[in-house]
């Protein structure tokens, strides 16, 4: 089934929640949780969005953010998955694929 086009969004504040793949407890380790938080702040420093609040739980997270023009909410959410490119080489070898 095709998702209908809903247009693009630019302004506003959004509550975003997402679970890890297969509800894995990816953020249970301090290292992975801290990495995720660093990624959140990285994109905030790049002025992609304003991060109002966030909560990181072992298998999911909640964000309250506002995209900063010209970034849309769709683009802001795409910045969130943790990429092994942000991991140190030692951690990248043992990190689960997200």
C-alpha positions in Angstrom: 0.0 0.0 0.0 1.3 3.4 -1.0 1.5 6.1 1.7 -0.4 9.1 0.5 1.5 12.3 -0.1 0.9 14.7 2.8 3.0 17.6 1.7 6.0 18.9 3.5 6.2 20.4 6.9 8.5 23.2 8.0 7.4 24.9 11.1 6.1 23.6 14.4 7.2 21.5 17.4 6.9 17.7 17.2 6.8 14.9 19.6 8.7 11.9 18.1 9.0 8.4 19.6 10.7 5.4 18.0 11.6 1.9 19.1 14.8 0.1 18.4 14.7 -2.7 15.8 12.9 -5.7 17.2 12.7 -3.9 20.6 16.4 -4.5 21.2 17.8 -2.8 24.3 20.3 -0.8 22.3 20.5 2.1 24.7 20.9 0.0 27.8 24.6 0.4 27.7 26.0 3.8 28.7 28.2 3.8 25.6 25.3 3.5 23.1 23.0 5.8 25.0 25.8 8.5 25.2 26.5 8.0 21.5 22.8 8.6 20.6 22.8 11.7 22.8 25.9 13.0 21.1 24.3 12.5 17.7 21.2 14.5 18.9 23.4 17.4 20.0 25.6 17.2 16.9 22.7 18.0 14.6 21.3 20.6 17.0 24.7 22.4 16.9 24.5 22.2 13.1 21.2 24.1 13.4 19.1 21.3 11.9 16.6 21.5 14.7 16.0 22.9 18.2 15.9 20.0 20.7 13.6 21.0 23.5 13.6 17.8 25.5 14.4 14.1 25.1 14.2 10.8 27.0 16.3 7.8 26.1 15.0 4.5 27.4 16.7 1.0 26.9 14.7 0.2 23.7 13.2 3.4 22.6 13.4 7.2 22.7 11.2 10.3 22.8 12.1 13.6 21.3 10.5 17.0 21.4 12.0 19.1 18.6 11.4 21.9 16.2 13.0 21.8 12.7 14.9 24.9 11.8 14.2 26.3 8.3 14.9 24.9 5.6 14.9 21.5 7.4 11.5 19.7 7.4 10.4 17.4 10.2 10.9 14.5 7.8 14.5 15.4 7.3 15.0 16.1 11.0 13.8 12.5 11.8 16.2 11.1 9.2 19.1 12.5 11.1 18.3 10.3 14.2 19.4 6.8 13.4 22.8 6.0 14.8 25.3 5.4 12.2 28.5 3.4 12.7 30.2 6.4 11.1 29.9 8.2 14.4 31.4 5.3 16.4 35.0 4.8 17.2 36.6 2.0 15.2 36.6 -0.4 18.3 32.9 0.2 19.0 31.9 0.1 15.3 33.1 -3.5 15.0 30.9 -4.6 17.9 27.9 -2.3 17.4 24.6 -3.8 16.3 23.4 -2.6 12.9 20.5 -0.2 13.3 
